[in-house]
Amino acid sequence: DLIVIATPVGALKSVLDMALPYLAEDAVITDVCSVKGVVVETADVAIAMAERNDVAFVGAHPMAGSELTGFANARADLFSGAACAITPGKSSTAGAEKTVGEFWDCLGCNLISLDPADHDMLVAKISHVPHLCASALVQTAMADDMRAAQLAGTGFRDSTRIAMGSPAMWTEILGENREAVSEILSEHIKELGDVPAKLKENDNEGMGRFLNDAKNYRSALTAPSKKEN
């Protein structure tokens, strides 16, 4: 009745192609992939090619997990309070969206419905580009002098924790969302572009505004609400 594909993006099509001939009528398919535009399009095309218009695909992306992998790092409360994007496509139906929403809701997620393209742009901002920035920060701090590691405190560790994620997985994610990531990364580089000038010119007022704006934006980021299940 409900199939959840929990694979890397690159494996989704082959899993779908193998599964579609055997699915029950009116079955609902969803996923957990970190990009949605290519995933929803791939699923819609696969369903059409298999002539299985009696099944529906509804994309989903629970914003949960860590840099750790494997069964040893599994947690029963992984999805409690996590945001989960629901991204319907051409093969989605109202009933299928309801089924997928109820599934993630019962696991404790806070749901948000998004167009797949909007989802990919937003996660580029809050997930994909931050991963690149964390990786670049580690390279800058430690590539030429490992003594920096001896001085690193919680601030550096917190800021760079996600750089420990699977390089193979993240290479695939970034490649599948390359357009949005490139656009947001360019905006980020532009945001940092004025900082060296402020430092050289001793522009304390401008630097203060930059830091104060960032502090205020960050303060508005509330902790995820846990759900009672």
C-alpha positions in Angstrom: 0.0 0.0 0.0 2.8 2.4 0.8 6.4 2.1 -0.4 9.2 4.3 1.0 12.3 4.3 -1.2 15.2 5.1 1.1 18.2 5.0 -1.3 20.6 7.5 -2.7 19.2 9.6 -5.6 21.1 7.6 -8.2 19.6 4.3 -7.2 15.9 5.5 -7.2 15.1 4.9 -10.9 16.4 1.3 -10.9 14.5 0.5 -7.7 11.3 2.0 -9.2 11.7 0.1 -12.4 12.1 -3.2 -10.5 9.2 -2.5 -8.2 6.5 -1.0 -10.4 5.4 -4.3 -12.1 4.7 -5.8 -8.7 2.9 -3.0 -6.9 -0.7 -3.3 -5.8 -3.4 -1.1 -7.5 -3.6 2.3 -5.9 -0.2 1.9 -4.2 1.5 5.1 -3.0 5.3 5.6 -3.4 7.4 8.1 -1.5 11.1 8.7 -0.8 13.6 10.4 1.5 16.0 11.9 -1.1 17.7 15.3 -0.4 16.8 16.7 -3.8 13.3 16.7 -5.2 13.1 18.1 -8.7 15.0 15.3 -10.5 13.5 12.7 -8.2 9.8 13.7 -8.8 10.4 14.0 -12.5 12.2 10.6 -12.6 9.4 8.9 -10.7 6.6 10.5 -12.8 8.4 9.3 -16.0 9.0 5.8 -14.7 5.4 5.4 -13.7 4.2 6.6 -17.1 6.7 4.4 -19.0 5.5 1.3 -16.9 1.9 2.2 -17.7 1.1 2.2 -14.0 -1.2 5.2 -13.9 -3.0 3.4 -11.0 -0.1 4.2 -8.6 1.0 7.6 -7.3 4.4 9.1 -6.3 4.7 11.9 -3.7 8.1 13.1 -3.0 9.2 13.7 0.6 12.3 14.9 2.4 12.5 14.6 6.2 15.2 17.1 7.4 16.7 14.7 9.9 19.9 12.8 10.4 23.5 13.6 11.1 27.0 13.0 9.7 26.9 9.5 11.3 25.9 6.5 9.3 25.0 2.8 9.8 22.7 0.9 12.0 24.8 1.6 15.1 23.8 5.2 14.9 20.0 4.6 14.4 17.7 6.5 16.7 14.0 5.8 17.5 13.3 9.6 17.8 15.1 10.6 14.6 12.1 12.3 13.0 10.5 13.7 16.2 10.1 17.5 15.6 11.9 17.4 12.3 10.6 19.3 9.3 9.5 17.2 6.4 8.9 18.6 2.9 6.1 17.0 0.9 6.6 17.6 -2.9 3.8 16.3 -5.1 4.3 15.8 -8.9 2.3 14.9 -11.9 1.5 11.4 -10.7 0.4 12.6 -7.3 -3.2 12.5 -6.1 -4.9 14.2 -3.2 -5.4 10.8 -1.6 -1.7 9.9 -2.0 -0.6 13.3 -0.6 -2.8 12.7 2.4 -1.3 9.2 2.9 2.3 10.4 2.7 1.5 13.3 5.0 -0.1 11.1 7.6 2.9 8.7 7.5 5.5 11.4 8.2 3.1 13.1 10.7 2.8 9.9 12.7 6.6 9.7 13.0 6.6 13.2 14.6 7.5 15.4 11.6 6.3 18.9 11.0 5.0 19.0 7.4 5.5 21.7 4.7 4.2 21.3 1.2 6.5 22.6 -1.5 6.9 22.7 -5.3 10.0 20.4 -6.0 11.9 23.3 -7.6 11.2 25.6 -4.5 12.4 22.8 -2.2 15.7 22.4 -4.1 16.4 26.1 -3.9 15.6 26.3 -0.2 17.7 23.2 0.8 20.5 24.7 -1.2 20.4 27.6 1.2 20.1 25.7 4.5 21.8 22.3 3.8 23.8 22.0 0.6 25.7 25.2 0.5 26.4 25.0 4.3 27.9 21.6 3.7 30.3 23.1 1.2 31.1 26.0 3.5 31.9 23.7 6.4 34.2 21.7 4.1 35.9 24.8 2.9 36.4 26.1 6.5 38.1 22.8 7.5 40.3 23.0 4.4 41.2 26.7 5.2 41.9 26.0 8.9 43.7 22.7 8.7 45.1 21.8 5.3 48.4 23.6 5.7 48.9 23.5 9.5 47.3 20.8 11.6 48.2 22.7 14.8 44.9 24.5 14.4 43.2 21.3 15.3 44.8 21.4 18.7 43.2 24.8 19.4 39.7 24.0 17.9 36.9 24.4 20.5 33.2 23.8 20.3 32.5 26.7 18.0 34.8 25.3 15.3 33.5 21.8 15.9 29.8 22.8 15.7 30.4 24.9 12.6 32.2 22.1 10.7 30.4 18.9 12.0 28.6 18.3 8.8 31.8 18.2 6.9 32.2 14.7 8.2 29.3 13.4 6.1 29.8 10.8 3.4 31.8 12.4 0.5 30.2 10.0 -2.0 26.7 10.8 -0.9 27.3 14.5 -0.8 29.0 14.6 -4.2 25.8 13.0 -5.7 23.5 15.4 -3.8 25.4 18.5 -4.9 25.6 17.3 -8.5 21.8 16.6 -8.6 21.1 20.1 -7.3 23.9 21.9 -9.1 21.9 24.8 -10.5 20.4 25.9 -7.2 23.7 25.2 -5.3 25.7 27.3 -7.8 23.2 30.2 -7.5 23.1 30.3 -3.7 26.9 29.7 -3.5 27.5 32.8 -5.7 25.2 34.8 -3.4 27.1 33.6 -0.4 30.5 34.5 -1.9 29.1 38.0 -2.7 27.9 38.3 0.9 31.4 37.6 2.1 33.0 39.8 -0.6 32.7 43.0 1.3 34.2 41.7 4.5 37.9 42.0 3.5 37.4 45.6 2.5 35.7 46.4 5.8 38.6 44.9 7.7 41.3 46.7 5.6 39.4 50.0 5.9 38.8 49.5 9.7 35.1 49.9 9.0 33.9 48.9 12.4 30.4 50.4 11.8 29.9 48.3 8.7 31.3 45.2 10.3 29.0 45.7 13.3 26.0 45.9 11.0 27.0 42.7 9.2 27.4 40.8 12.4 24.3 42.3 14.0 22.1 41.4 11.1 23.4 37.9 11.2 22.8 37.7 14.9 19.2 38.9 14.5 18.4 36.5 11.7 19.9 33.6 13.6 17.9 34.5 16.7 14.7 34.2 14.7 15.5 30.5 14.1 13.4 28.6 16.6 14.1 25.1 17.8 11.9 22.4 16.2 8.8 21.5 18.2 8.5 17.9 19.3 5.3 16.0 18.8 3.6 13.6 21.1 2.9 10.3 19.3 
